[in-house]
Amino acid sequence: MDPNWDDMKVFLAVAREETLSGAGRRLKLDAATAGRRIQRLESALGTPLFVKSPQGYALTAAGERLMEHALGAEQAMRAGSEALTGPSDRLSGQIRIGAPDGCANYLLPQVCAALSKGNPDLDIQIVAQPRVVNLSRREADMAISVSPPSVQALTVQKITDYHLHLVAARSFLDAHPDLASGTDLKGHRLIGYIPDMIFDAELDYLRDLGIERVQLASNSVAVQLRLAAEGAGLCVAHDFALPAHPGLTKVLPGEIGLTRSFYLVRHRGDRQSARLSRFAAALAEGVRLEVARLEAMA
């Protein structure tokens, strides 16, 4: 028996979600039905596609090989659908964006709200991840990253540079008037990322400043800034996040400052999709303009 496309959709969902319940939610199926469909597909192909464990479903070597072809078939189905429906002035359907925590919290809400308002038939999903989003498994249709990946199956477009500075609450600065230069930092409490959870070297801001100990840490930018707002210590913050935290003040801005970049990452095959390409162009322009607007306010 040859596999059918409906079973392949279940296969893709389980591969992405790594659980039957997650795949069922994605496809609006119950977990038992998703499990039966996977069994039917494995029987049709004559090989196991997943290793099942209490932690979830992991692809076997055969499953990894099938994944490549299934993704190609999915892209072809999308392209065929777009070709039949023809171009439209408005975007529709579902598009999922993966982004690091800072971008997802302080930039994408404004950008995506504007895109949604202009495209009422479009469903936008923002996945805020404290790690690199896995586009190969279609965790998202596109992703914003802080460093350009070097995977041939992906295309990378630089969106914009952004800037970061050391910040603290006024209460902290009043209690520590000896902060006269960068050499004074080691004597003060620092707030930053949990060291072993930093998923990209570009986020290791404190190491760039020669700081090794982080007394207060979180994998969430928003939590770090809330800690700083409580007067708990010094924190490296995105300039574009500062308008949302008016109680924070830049510290030694003439001496300490960092520049990083955002990149838009997509599947190479998705360049054939006019819908995704239009959305990607609007997203990149929206992020660029929002960074410029918020940094001008910081």
N, C-alpha and C positions, 0 to 999 in steps of 0.2 A: 504494500500500500504506500503510495506517495504521500508525503506530508502536505497539509494544506496551509494556506496563508493565515487562517485564524489560529492554528496551533503555533505557527511561527511568531505571531504577535504575543502569544502567551509566553513563548520561550524568551523573547526579548524582554518582556516585562519582568520575568523571574530573574533573568541575568542582571538586570539593572537594579532591582529592588533587593535581590538575594533572599527573599522569603516569598512563600506562596500568598500570605496575607497581604503583603505589600503589592505584589503583582495583581491580586484580586481588587484591591482598592483602585489601582491605576486603571484597570480595565472594567471595573464595576462587575466583577465576578466574585463568587464565594471561593474561599481557599481550596475547598474540596474539588470544585470544578477545575480550578487552575491545575491542581495536582493530577487529576485524571487526564487533562489535555497534555501535560508534560509526559506522562506515562505513555499516552497514545503516540506522541511524536517519537519518543525513544524506541518504542516498539516498531514504528514504521521505518526508522533509520537503522535499527538493529544495533544500537550502541547507547550506553548511558551518556547523558549530556551534563549531568550535575552530580556532584558529591554532596550527599545530604548529611548534615550534622546538627547538633543542637544550636549552633551558631547561625545556621541558615544553609542556603544553596550556593555552592561554588562550582564554577564551570570546570568540566573535565577538559582534557586536551582536545577531544572531539568537539566539545561544546565551544571551545575557543575558536576552532576552525569554522564551525557553523556560524558563529557570531559575525565573522567578517562578511559572509555571504548574506546573512539575514539583514545586516545593516545596509548593504548595497541594495537589496530588494526593497527595503523600507524607503530608501531615498528615491528609488525608481517609482514606487507607488505614489509618493508625494509629488514628484515631478509630473507624473502622468495626470494626477488630479488637477494640478495647477494648469496644465496645458489644456485640459477640457473646460475648466471654468473660465479661463481667460483672465486677462489683467483686470484689476479693479483699483479704483482710487483709494479704497480703504482696505486695511489689513484685517484678516479674520483668522479663526482657528486658535490653537494653543501654541504658545512659545514659552519655553522655560530657559531662564538665564541663571547661570551659576556665577557667583561673585564672592570675593573675600569680604569678611565681616564689615570692615570700614566702609567700603563702597556700597555694600548692600544696605547698610543702615542710614548713611548720610547723603548718598547721591541717587541711588536707583528709585527710591520712593517718589521723588519729585519728577524724575525723568519718565518713569513708567506711568505715573498718574497722568502726565500730559499725553503720552502715546495712547493710553486707554481712552481718554476723553475724545481724542480725534478718531478713534477706531473702535466704536462700540461693540463690534462683533469679534474683537480680539481678546483672548484670555492670556494674560501675562502672569507667569509664575517666577518669583525670585527665590533662588536657593542660596541662602547665606551659609557658607561653609568655612569652617576653620581648617581647611585643607584644600588641595588642588582638586577641582571638579574633574571627574573622569568622563571626558567627552566620548571616548571610545566605547563606553558602555551606555552612552546616551543618557547619562544622569541629567544632562541639559542639552538644549539645542545649540547653545553658544555659551561662552564663558568670558568673564573679564579676569585677567590675571595680572600679577605685578612683575612677572618676568616672562619672556617669550619662550614657549616650549619649542623643542627641536624635533618634533615628530612629523614625519613626512605626510601623514594622513591629515594633518591639520594646517590651516592657514592662519597667519598672525598679522594683525594690523595694529600699529601703535595708535592709541587714542589721544593721549596727552600726558604731559608731565604734571606732577603735583608736589606739594611741598609740606614739610613737617617741621615743627619746632618743639622745644621743650616748654612745658606749661605747668602751672601750679595754681592753686586757689590763693586768693589774697591772704586768707588766714594763715596758710602755710608760709608764705613769703614774709608776713609780718613777724612770725615766730622764728624765722631763720634769716636775719638780715645780712649774714656773712656770705651770701651767694654773689661773689664779685666776678668770678670767672669760671671757666669749665673745669679748672683744677679743683674747685671746691665741691664738685658733685659727689665724690666718693664719701663725703661725710654726711650725706643726706639720704633719706629713704627714697628709693626708686620704685616706680610702678611700670610694669611691662608685660610682655608675653611670658607664658610658662616656657622655660627654655627648651625642654624636650618635646614641646608641641609646636615649635616654629616650623612650618612646612615649607618655607621659602626663605633663603638667605637674605633676600631683600627686606624681610620683615625684622631682621635681627638688629634693630635700631640701636639698642643700648651697647651692644658689642662694638658698633661703629664709634661710640663715644668713649670706649675704654672701660665700660662698666661690666663687671662680671657677676655681681650679686644683685638679684632682684627680690626685694623684701616682700612686695605685694605683686601678685601676678594673676593674669587671666588670659584665656585664649580668645576673649571677646574684647574688641576695641571699646564698645559701649561701656562695659564693666570697668575697664581701665580708666576711662574718663569720668565715670561716676565716682570711683575711688579718689581721683585727683580733685574732683569738685568737693568732696568731703574733707579736703585738707590733709589727706593721708600721705601725700608725697609728690614727687616730681614725675612727670609722664611725658613721653614723646607723643605728640598728637598731630593728626592731619589738620592742616589749616582749614580745609573745607568742613571739618567737623566743629570748629570753634564757634561759629554763629549759633549752634544748638546748645552751647555750654557757655553762656555769657559770663559766668563766674570764674572762668579760667583766664589766666594772664600768661602771655609769652614771657619766658625767662631767658635772658641773654640772647635775644634774637639776632643781634649783630655778630655773635660768635658761634652760636650753635644752630645749625639748620641742615636739613636733609632734603634731597630731591629724589623722587621715585617716579615710575611711569606706570600707566595702565595700558594693557593690550587687550584687544578683542580677538578671541580664539574661536575658530569655527572648523567644522568638518570640511575638508577640501571638496567633497562631492556636493556640499550644500550650495556651492557657488552657482549651480544650475537652477536653484530655486529662486525665482524672482521675489517671492514672498519673503523668504528669509533674508535675502540680500537687501531688500528695501527696509526691513526691520533693523537689520544690522547697521545700515547707514544712518538711520534715524537715531538708534541707540547710541552709536559712537558720537554723533554730533551733539546729542543731548547731554551726554556725560561730559564732553569737552566744555560745553557752554556752562554747565552747572558748576564744574570745578572752578572755572574762571569767575563766575558770579560770587560763589561763596568765599573764595580766597580773597576777593576784593573787599569783602566785609570783615575778614578776620583781623 
